[in-house]
Amino acid sequence: MTRNAGSVDRILRLAAGVFMLAVALYGPGSGLDWIGWLGVVPLLTGLTGWCPAYALSGIGTRRRGT
């Protein structure tokens, strides 16, 4: 797996993942708390720098040579 997510993209993914998990853990019991657990996906893609959707579509936000 080659990294295909740039620095800004990774930071935004990490922030979104942490926020979504925080809502799932500490948010009100609205019945939709399970949606917050989807925050694991952006968290993992932010940590690894590899996005499967980018890989499938052939795009990426990472600059070449970095």
C-alpha positions as CSV (number, residue, x, y, z in Angstrom):
1,M,0.0,0.0,0.0
2,T,1.5,3.3,-1.1
3,R,0.4,6.4,0.6
4,N,-2.2,8.4,-1.4
5,A,-3.4,10.9,1.2
6,G,-1.6,14.2,1.7
7,S,-0.8,15.9,5.0
8,V,-3.8,18.2,5.1
9,D,-6.1,15.3,4.0
10,R,-4.7,13.1,6.8
11,I,-5.1,15.8,9.5
12,L,-8.7,16.4,8.4
13,R,-9.5,12.7,8.4
14,L,-7.9,12.3,11.9
15,A,-10.0,15.2,13.3
16,A,-13.2,13.9,11.7
17,G,-12.5,10.4,13.0
18,V,-11.8,11.5,16.6
19,F,-14.9,13.8,16.5
20,M,-17.2,11.0,15.2
21,L,-15.9,8.5,17.8
22,A,-16.4,11.1,20.6
23,V,-20.0,11.6,19.5
24,A,-20.5,7.9,19.6
25,L,-19.0,7.5,23.1
26,Y,-20.2,10.7,24.8
27,G,-23.1,12.0,22.7
28,P,-26.7,11.8,23.7
29,G,-28.5,8.5,23.2
30,S,-30.3,9.4,20.1
31,G,-30.5,5.9,18.6
32,L,-28.0,6.8,15.9
33,D,-24.9,6.4,18.0
34,W,-23.8,3.5,15.8
35,I,-23.1,6.1,13.0
36,G,-20.4,7.6,15.2
37,W,-18.6,4.3,15.1
38,L,-18.0,4.9,11.4
39,G,-15.4,7.3,12.6
40,V,-13.0,4.4,12.7
41,V,-12.7,4.5,8.9
42,P,-11.4,8.1,8.6
43,L,-9.3,7.6,11.7
44,L,-7.5,4.5,10.2
45,T,-7.1,6.1,6.8
46,G,-5.7,9.2,8.5
47,L,-3.2,7.2,10.5
48,T,-2.1,5.0,7.6
49,G,-2.2,7.7,4.8
50,W,-3.8,5.2,2.5
51,C,-7.4,5.6,1.3
52,P,-9.0,2.6,-0.4
53,A,-11.5,4.9,-2.3
54,Y,-8.6,6.9,-3.7
55,A,-6.8,3.7,-4.7
56,L,-9.9,2.4,-6.5
57,S,-10.5,5.7,-8.4
58,G,-6.8,6.3,-9.1
59,I,-6.6,9.7,-7.4
60,G,-4.7,11.0,-4.5
61,T,-3.9,14.2,-2.5
62,R,-0.3,13.3,-1.7
63,R,2.4,15.3,-3.6
64,R,4.8,13.3,-5.6
65,G,8.2,12.7,-4.1
66,T,7.2,13.2,-0.5
